Amino acid sequence: MQYIEDYTEIEDTEKEYISKEEKIDLINAINKLDEKTKNVIVLYYYNEFRIEEIARILEIPKGTVKSRLDTGRNKLYNLLEGRRS
């Protein structure tokens, strides 16, 4: 899986809930995750695959997908909270 580098896809609509800067911070944080965790996060949140689909794509158990999602969310929270302090 490649890094998320294309910042041009970030939309500038009034309906957006987070700023462009926050989106860039999120992308940078995702790119700091280990490859296995990052793959699951990107497939789930950016490609909108279901857990069952991710398990099939990566050839891992559904429980492992859930665990990596949880790990990824926690790591992202910690990375992003550190920037706000």
N, C-alpha and C positions, 0 to 999 in steps of 0.2 A: 504494500500500500504506500502511496506517495504522500508527501507533505501536502497540506492544504496551503496553496500559495496564491490562489487567485482572489485577491481582495476586490476585484472589479465586480464580482457577482453580488457584493453586498448592496442591497437595495436601500434607496434613500426615500422611503415613503413615510407619510405621516402616521401610518398605522404601525410602524415598527415600535417594539417595546424596549429595545436596547439600542444604544448608540453605535455608530460605526466603530468608534474607538473600543467599546466593550466587545464588539464582535471580533475585532482584530486581536484583542487580549485573549479572547476565548480560543481563537485559531492558534495563536502562539502557545497557549497552555496545552491544547490538544497535541500539538507537535512535540511537546516535551514528554508525553506519555511513552511508555515502552510500546514496541510495535504491536504486540498481541492485544493490549488494552486499547490502543488507538484504533486498530482495525475494527474492533467490536463497536466502539463509540461512533466511528464514522459510518459504519454500515447501519447502525440503529437510528442515529439522529439525522444524518445527512442524506442517506440513501433510503431511509424509512423502511428497512427490512424488519420483519417480525423476528422474534427470538428463534423460532423454529427454523426460519429461513437462514439466519446467520449460522446456526448450528450446522445446517446442511452444507452451506457454502464453505465454512472453515473446517468441516469434518470434525467437530468437537461436540460433546454433550450439551444439551440445553442448560444444564446446571452450571457448566463452565461459562457459557455466554452470560448468564445472570450474574455470576460471580465477577466476571470481568467488567460488566456494566457497573456494578456496585463499586468495585475498586476504582474504576475510571471516574465515576461521579465524585467519589471522596477525594481523589487526587486533584481533580479539577477544582473542586471547592477550595481545597487548601492552597493550590497555586493562585487562584484568583483572589482569595481573601488576603493573601500575603501582599498583593499589589495594592489593595485598598487601604492597608494599614499605614 
